[in-house]
Amino acid sequence: MPSVGSGRPRRLSAAEATQDKMAMGPTVVVPPKHLMASSTLPSESIATTLEEARNHIDSLSSPSTPSTPPETSITDKYAFAFDIDGVLIRGGKPIPEAIEAMRVLNGQNEYGIKVPYIFVTNGGGKTEAERCTQLSQQLEMEVSPGQFICGHTPMREMAERYNTVLVVGGEGEKCRQVAEGYGFKDVVTPGDIIKDNQDTTPFRKLTPEEYKHSRARNFAEVKIEAIFVFADSRDWASDQQIILDLLMSKGGYLGTRSKNFDEGPPVFFSHNDVVWSTSHDLTRIGMGALRVSLEAMFKAVTGKELQTTAFGKPQIGTFEFATRLLQQWREDTHGITAPPETVYFVGDTPESDIRGTNEFDERAENSWYSILVRTGVYQEGTKPRFQPRATVDTVLDAVKHGIEREYQRRLRETLPQTGLLSQDNNVEP
């Protein structure tokens, strides 16, 4: 049974285990001594003994017993982290099992526990608060910005490093608002640049609304120190033209050219997903494709390799940021100061979700366990380049898998000779 708080489950003999006592908290029922087989007995006797103990526990959960105890407790032993698109949401609508999965984590489960969780998505283009409001409505529950990471969330830690920056992508002025909310002092958009010189993009003219919100300034006098692609571009041709102009500029001044094309500002992408899951039957190209295209064009024009930087998954920095967020969320919300022993990361993209989780697991102090769902990018019948620890149909199956795995682990720690249980249930130890 999963541990609740920092305490271990109570041990009761079969004779002492009444319904009232079982409802008081995490409990392990120990069979009478005359049923406790020694290690020298045949395996059939051990299996019989364990089955009798398990049947006694199961008998205490009759149909008349409420599935959720009156009071639930928070486990400090493990937590979940979820990708969103293709795992919880598809095409703006919740995947059917997603709502039930969240209810299970919030205490509506046979163990009567709540499991802390966060959301880590490569998507962006809106403030974390706006994304949380949207996700709360979709999942019929409250989601706090304190448990939410967009692809560009880690970029807020760079606000003190650069003064004037170009922010690309998203709808309207939203990405500018996000960047300013992060503390960036002077945020430029492609619309500002086109407003200053409409010949910058021969095939794009600003709409009246875009012209109204774009800020007028003389970019011959403005030094742009860095380029941030916050969200997917709505106009690849125009955005790439402006980015290329800056990359080939002399010190970040538009209208200039560096002799060796090596004086332009650095460019950062909020993630590197080449494809992602939408309401369309097939995957659609994403920001990673824009990055590849930009690097190819820079080489075609200059003959040189372009060095870009990506945040998001599978970059280790994003998982390190997620670790800090999860730690703070557990402490602020549940008063848990110790890190979880295991974090179950549920994703749909092997190249980002699974790869990032597996690689971070190799260096993290705790365990990061990757679970791949079949509801998004992953296509059944293919063999992922990066293998998950478990593959399941839906996010609900992923949640049940993690909780059951933890149950088996705690049971093995409490009862000797329970190794057979994990084998019976096909749950990885």
Secondary structure, DSSP 8 states (H G I E B T S, - for coil): ----BTS--EEEETTT--HHHHTTS-EEEE--GGG---TTS-HHHHHHHHHHHHHHHHHTS-TTS-SS-SS-EEBSSEEEEE--BTTTEETTEE-HHHHHHHHHHTT-STT-EE--EEEE-S--SS-HHHHHHHHHHHHTS---GGGEE-TTGGGGGGTTT-SEEEEE-SSTTHHHHHHHHHT-SEEE-HHHHHHH-GGGSTT----HHHHHHS----GGG----EEEE-S--S-HHHHHHHHHHHHTSBTTBTT---SSS--S--EEES---SEE--SSSS-EE-HHHHHHHHHHHHHHHHSS----EE-STT-HHHHHHHHHHHHHHHHHHH---S--SEEEEEES-IIIIIHHHHHHHTTSSSEEEEEEESSSS--TT---SS--SEEESSHHHHHHHHHHHHHHHHHHHHSTT-HHHHHHHT---
